[in-house]
Amino acid sequence: GGCQAVGNNSVCFTGAASKTSDTISYSAINADGTLTRTASCSGTFYGSWCVDNTNTINGSTGVAAFAYTVFNNVIYVIGGTTGTDWQSTVWRNPLNANGSLGTWSSQTFSNLDLGAAKGYQYAFTRANPNSAGTFPGNLYVLGGCSGVSSADNGLDCTGVMYTQVYKCNITTTGALEEGDSN
């Protein structure tokens, strides 16, 4: 799916359900709910939206069929496909106070099944008040699929369907804890 994230008084959209996209669009949200231009844009403004082709998730290929969520004003994009390869990466990007995006960073996992290359269907986060000093949040990723990615940037989820639920602790830096268990 595409990322429609809201946090830090801004809204962001990237990706697509069946076609890869390397464009990220974002806009600030006024107190009355209307959209307005962010203070800065590393792309081109179209009305209230900054359309950014330079601050992309994974270089120039983009992704589709990924899960996404927001926690503490950080966007998380999990797995997906480039149209030719399934991804095993979790990308994250902080939402700046002025509504613009920070810089994407990535993380892969060697000891979690979450590191398997596949598309994911749904992700969500929750606060973790019992460990707020070290792990203020938890990331949950549900289901997923893998199949044959076609050359036209579409995807084929008629392969394997997954029903697992993955859980990772979110550290105070926004990174995911590598040693966490599913």
C-alpha positions as CSV (number, residue, x, y, z in Angstrom):
1,G,0.0,0.0,0.0
2,G,0.9,3.6,-0.1
3,C,1.9,5.5,3.0
4,Q,-0.6,8.1,4.2
5,A,1.0,9.1,7.4
6,V,0.0,11.9,9.8
7,G,2.4,13.3,12.5
8,N,4.0,16.5,13.7
9,N,1.2,18.5,12.1
10,S,2.0,17.2,8.6
11,V,0.6,14.6,6.2
12,C,2.7,12.4,3.9
13,F,1.9,10.2,0.9
14,T,4.3,7.8,-0.9
15,G,4.2,4.6,-2.8
16,A,1.3,2.7,-4.3
17,A,-0.5,-0.6,-3.9
18,S,0.5,-2.1,-7.3
19,K,3.0,0.2,-8.9
20,T,6.3,1.4,-7.3
21,S,6.8,5.0,-6.7
22,D,9.9,7.0,-5.7
23,T,8.0,10.2,-5.2
24,I,7.0,11.5,-1.7
25,S,4.4,14.2,-1.3
26,Y,3.8,16.1,2.0
27,S,2.0,19.1,3.3
28,A,1.7,20.9,6.7
29,I,-1.7,20.8,8.5
30,N,-3.1,24.1,9.9
31,A,-4.9,24.2,13.2
32,D,-8.2,24.4,11.4
33,G,-7.4,21.2,9.4
34,T,-6.6,22.9,6.1
35,L,-3.4,22.0,4.3
36,T,-0.6,24.5,3.7
37,R,2.9,24.6,2.3
38,T,5.7,23.4,4.5
39,A,8.5,25.9,5.4
40,S,10.9,24.0,3.1
41,C,10.6,21.6,0.2
42,S,13.4,19.7,-1.4
43,G,11.2,19.1,-4.5
44,T,8.6,21.2,-6.2
45,F,5.5,22.8,-4.7
46,Y,2.1,22.0,-6.3
47,G,-0.4,24.0,-4.4
48,S,-0.1,23.0,-0.7
49,W,1.9,19.9,-1.5
50,C,5.7,19.4,-1.7
51,V,6.3,16.7,-4.3
52,D,9.8,15.4,-3.6
53,N,11.6,13.2,-6.1
54,T,15.0,13.5,-4.3
55,N,14.3,12.3,-0.7
56,T,13.2,8.8,-1.8
57,I,12.9,5.7,0.3
58,N,15.3,3.3,-1.4
59,G,17.1,5.3,-4.1
60,S,15.4,5.7,-7.4
61,T,13.4,2.5,-7.7
62,G,10.7,3.2,-5.1
63,V,8.5,0.5,-3.4
64,A,5.0,-0.8,-3.5
65,A,3.1,-3.3,-1.4
66,F,4.7,-2.2,1.9
67,A,3.3,-1.7,5.4
68,Y,3.6,1.6,7.1
69,T,3.0,3.3,10.4
70,V,4.0,6.4,12.4
71,F,5.4,6.5,16.0
72,N,6.7,9.6,17.8
73,N,6.7,11.6,14.5
74,V,8.8,8.9,12.7
75,I,7.4,7.2,9.6
76,Y,8.2,3.4,9.3
77,V,8.0,1.7,5.9
78,I,8.3,-2.1,6.1
79,G,9.2,-4.5,3.2
80,G,7.4,-4.3,-0.1
81,T,8.6,-4.7,-3.7
82,T,10.6,-2.7,-6.2
83,G,8.6,-4.4,-9.0
84,T,11.4,-6.9,-9.5
85,D,12.6,-7.8,-6.0
86,W,10.9,-8.2,-2.6
87,Q,12.5,-6.1,0.1
88,S,13.6,-7.2,3.6
89,T,14.3,-3.6,4.8
90,V,12.6,-1.3,7.3
91,W,13.0,2.3,6.4
92,R,12.3,5.2,8.7
93,N,12.2,9.0,8.4
94,P,11.5,11.6,11.0
95,L,8.8,14.2,10.3
96,N,10.4,17.6,11.0
97,A,8.6,20.2,13.2
98,N,8.0,22.4,10.1
99,G,6.2,19.6,8.3
100,S,9.0,18.6,6.0
101,L,10.7,15.2,5.9
102,G,14.0,14.3,7.4
103,T,16.5,11.8,5.9
104,W,15.5,8.2,5.3
105,S,17.6,5.5,7.1
106,S,17.3,1.8,6.8
107,Q,17.6,-1.3,9.0
108,T,17.7,-4.9,8.1
109,F,17.3,-7.9,10.5
110,S,19.4,-11.0,10.6
111,N,17.8,-12.8,13.5
112,L,14.1,-11.9,13.1
113,D,11.7,-13.4,10.5
114,L,10.7,-9.8,9.9
115,G,13.9,-9.6,7.8
116,A,12.4,-11.9,5.2
117,A,11.9,-10.3,1.8
118,K,8.2,-9.9,1.3
119,G,5.3,-7.5,1.1
120,Y,3.5,-6.7,4.4
121,Q,-0.2,-5.9,4.8
122,Y,-0.5,-3.9,7.9
123,A,1.6,-2.4,10.6
124,F,0.8,-0.4,13.8
125,T,2.6,1.0,16.8
126,R,1.7,1.5,20.4
127,A,3.3,3.2,23.4
128,N,5.2,1.1,25.8
129,P,4.9,3.0,29.1
130,N,6.5,0.2,31.2
131,S,9.9,0.7,29.3
132,A,9.5,4.3,28.1
133,G,13.1,5.2,29.1
134,T,14.6,2.6,26.8
135,F,11.9,1.3,24.5
136,P,9.1,3.9,24.3
137,G,7.1,2.0,21.7
138,N,6.4,-1.3,20.0
139,L,6.1,-2.0,16.2
140,Y,3.7,-4.8,15.1
141,V,3.7,-6.1,11.6
142,L,0.9,-8.4,10.5
143,G,0.6,-10.9,7.6
144,G,2.2,-10.5,4.2
145,C,2.9,-12.2,1.0
146,S,5.5,-13.0,-1.6
147,G,5.2,-14.1,-5.1
148,V,6.5,-13.3,-8.6
149,S,7.1,-9.6,-9.2
150,S,6.3,-8.8,-12.8
151,A,8.5,-6.6,-15.0
152,D,5.9,-3.9,-15.3
153,N,6.3,-2.9,-11.6
154,G,3.2,-4.7,-10.6
155,L,3.3,-7.6,-8.1
156,D,1.9,-11.1,-7.8
157,C,0.8,-12.0,-4.3
158,T,-0.5,-15.4,-5.5
159,G,2.7,-17.0,-4.1
160,V,2.9,-17.5,-0.3
161,M,0.6,-15.8,2.1
162,Y,1.9,-15.2,5.7
163,T,-0.2,-15.0,8.9
164,Q,2.6,-14.3,11.4
165,V,2.6,-11.2,13.7
166,Y,6.0,-9.7,14.3
167,K,6.8,-7.4,17.2
168,C,9.8,-5.2,17.7
169,N,10.7,-2.7,20.4
170,I,11.3,0.9,19.2
171,T,14.3,2.5,20.8
172,T,14.5,6.1,22.0
173,T,16.3,6.9,18.7
174,G,13.5,5.5,16.6
175,A,15.6,2.5,15.5
176,L,14.1,-1.0,16.0
177,E,15.7,-3.4,18.5
178,E,17.6,-6.0,16.6
179,G,17.5,-8.6,19.5
180,D,13.8,-8.5,20.0
181,S,11.8,-11.6,19.5
182,N,8.7,-12.2,17.3
